[in-house]
Amino acid sequence: MKRVYIDMVADLFHIGHINILKQARSYGDYLIVGIHNDEDVKSYKRTPIISGSDRSEIVRNCKLVDEVIDNAPLTISAKYIKDNNIDFVFHGD
C-alpha cells in the first residue's frame, strides 16, 4: 500500500480542495492529510475563518481521505515522513 501525504489549511473548504485531494489520492492507495493549526496559519497568512478542529473534522469526513493529522507542521522533515510511514509527499498550489 502506498501512503500519500498532503498538508493544507482547508479553510472555507471548496471544490479546489476536493480537486487537489483527488489528484493526491491518485498517487497512492491511502491518503493522509495534515491540517495546519490556526497559529501556524496566522504566521504566514490571515487567521482562518474556521477553527483548526472544525477544519480537521470537515476533511476527516471527506471520503477521499483515510487519515487526518492535526497540527501538522508547516515544514515536514525526514523524521516526520518516517514516523508517519509516508511513501509520497504531494504538494500543489
Secondary structure, 3 states (H helix, E strand, C coil): CCEEEEEECCCCCCHHHHHHHHHHHCCCCEEEEEECCHHHHHCCCCCCCCCHHHHHHHHHCCCCCCEEEECCCCCCCHHHHHHCCCCEECCCC
